[in-house]
Amino acid sequence: MSLKSQFSYILRVCIQPGFREKERMKELLRFCREGLVDDVMFFIDCEDLNEGHITKEEAKPWLDLIKGAKEQLEPLGITTSINPWVTLNHADRGRQLKKGQDFQLMVDSNGKKATACICPLSQEWRKYITDLYAFYASIDPYMLWIEDDFRFHNHQPLQWGGCFCEEHMKLYSKKAGKELTREEFIKGICQTGEPHPYRKIWLDTARETMVDLAKEIGTAVHQVSPNVRLGLMSSIPTVHCAEGRDWEGILQGLAGKTPMVNRPHLPSYQEVSPQSYFWNFNTISVLSKANVPVDTEIYPELENSPRTLFAKSRTFSRFQIELSTALGAQGITMNLFNVMGNGVLMQDGFEKMLQEAKPFLNQITQLNMGDKKPEGIKVLFDPKSSYTIHTTQGEKMEELYPSENFWAGLLSAYGIANGYSKEKQHKEEVLAISGQYFRNLKEKEIKDLLDHNFILLDGEAVETLFELGYGSLLGIKDMTWYPPYSGDYAYEEVCNGHSYCGIEQARISLQRAEGGFYAIEYEKEPYIITQAKKPNNELMGPSMVVIDEHIFVLPSKGKNNFFTIHLDSFKQAIIKSVVQNFPQGKKPAYTMQDPYIGIYMYKGDEEIVVLVVNASGDDVDNVSVYIPSLLTSPIDSVREISRSGSRFILPRWSCQGEMILETELERFEMKAYQIK
């Protein structure tokens, strides 16, 4: 049985057994009918009501309630799913293990032991959780979810997370061939410079543990209910990287013979500016999608916390839902109402917004973007970069987080189509590389990338090449990094004779660059676009340059967090001019001038789909979208799909052969274009 809509609304809701459940159920049914809900995901023992790790006896009333609700929802064509609140447990929050729960508790790097967060090696707990999930599966829900506490990190009050309990330390010691202290092992994991062998032991162990656990839960569930789908809720991918996450291994372990299902994180629990949300969506949510197998069903997380209109407006919630279609999502999970047994809150009016949005979402989903190939500049990343990254302080697990998603945030904000790629071999393509990505490649792979592609590099990527001994491939003689606010540099100034944004010899701040500045000495002078200067106008040297007509350098460490100094109109114009000078056939799709007019492009066998979204905060009257020709046969038709319906339009053509689509976008609006 599949969900009834092209784009599925999955409502997360808490109705507590014995607490006005008939009233709550009546209102829920009303909300589902009016809001066109496709699936109800019932919480069990959630949030404020949670008392720790629920026993089977305590879970039975919850399951009986859900079974009864299922009988009422099925005649409406609405499926029923289950969202147990806890696997390992999100945080202690004063909870304790219950009588008879002889579970091994998680321990952090300082030896602090949790009171209710579990070590995933605990055999007693593994038997408990597989039995409990098999019990949940006994009523044949449509989907059964694994909460995002299924992780090693973020288990308060532990520092970072775990696990460094006695059993884990014995396992680490066995793999190391010597008895390890907790302090010694952590020091090795975070060691500066070349990664210590203990890093690999940590990552391999964490990786294998969660895959094995996923397989155990999946097997237990499917022995009871073979067709139930097990959905994985996930967090920030760069953080998961530091615990060695094997995305496919976990998803396949849970799924067995059923479809793989993932709920990626949408990075805003409260309403924020559309600009910052757009940056984080592209550096977190889009990266999450890129980490999972292409045939994974995607249902992102709309989480409004503290779950009233005080957290988020209906307008912003709709913006998040509609933008999630850029992930090729089949639907959305929605946590709109508090989870203390109040059920739904009709006065918030979310059902009206959902009803209005559904026709547009269904039309977008019918374009099957998840089956198409993302087009644009390829942002390279490696899901295992935490194995190779060099730390600078050697003190915190956070130093294992890679910064390979910077260009996705920046290019998206600039209105340049891009997409992530795990592939290491590319030829005649446009690539964007940041952080220490090159540490994951062999010498031939590095040389091939640099020789045969058009590449955008941030300063840390250049530094990595230099440290690896490949600086000569870029014509670099020497380079020095200056930290932010050091006083050694202040701004960069355009020196190539071009005007940008109508300003001659434009200046751009460097002083506020979070990633500092790299002063690079070149053996052979590149094409210099800007030069760095001190406050007194003293020249420091080149800043933004193009090397051998195919490698652009932005000499600062790319930060993957909003707001960065690189979000600048002059810098946008400079980088767009570089992109526009790429040979025909290599250019990505792009929008003109306005910031935060994002573009996503997907190519199928016989059609291209383009999404254009306004995350600028303003209504924009004149949006021009430039699309390179990617289809082998002549264009037949261009169909515009918007909230008001669909229509066929006639595009213009540039003298370079690019298709130009012209439209207007209201604040928070998105449109799609189907090109055949």
Secondary structure, DSSP 8 states (H G I E B T S, - for coil): ---SSSSEEEEEE---TTSSHHHHHHHHHHHHHHHT--EEEEEES-GGG--SS--HHHHHHHHHHHHHHHHHHGGGT-EEEEEES-SS-S--TT----TT----EEE-TT--EEEEEE-TT-HHHHHHHHHHHHHHHTT--SEEEE-TT-SSB--TTSSSB----HHHHHHHHHHHTS---HHHHHHHHT-BSS--HHHHHHHHHHHHHHHHHHHHHHHHHHHH-TT-EEEEE---HHHHHTTT--HHHHHHHHHTTS--EEE-B-S-SS---HHHHHHHIIIIIHHHHHHS-TT-EE--EEE-SS-STTT--HHHHHHHHHHGGGGT-SEEEEE-S-SSS----GGG-HHHHHHHHHHHHHHHHTT-GGGSEEESEEEE--TTGGGT--BSSS--GGGG---TTHHHHHHHHHTB-EEEE-----SS-EEEE-TTGGGGS-HHHHHHHHHHSEEEEEHHHHHHHHHTT-GGGGTEEEEEEE-TT-SS--EEEE-SS-EETTEET-EEE-TT-TT-EEEEEESS--EESEEEE-TTS-EEEE-SEEETTTEEEE-S----SS--TT--HHHHHHHHHHHHTS-TTT---EE-SSTTEEEEEEE-SS-EEEEEEE-SSS-EEEEEEEE----SS----EEEEETTEEEE---EE-TTS-EEEEEEE-TT-EEEEEE-
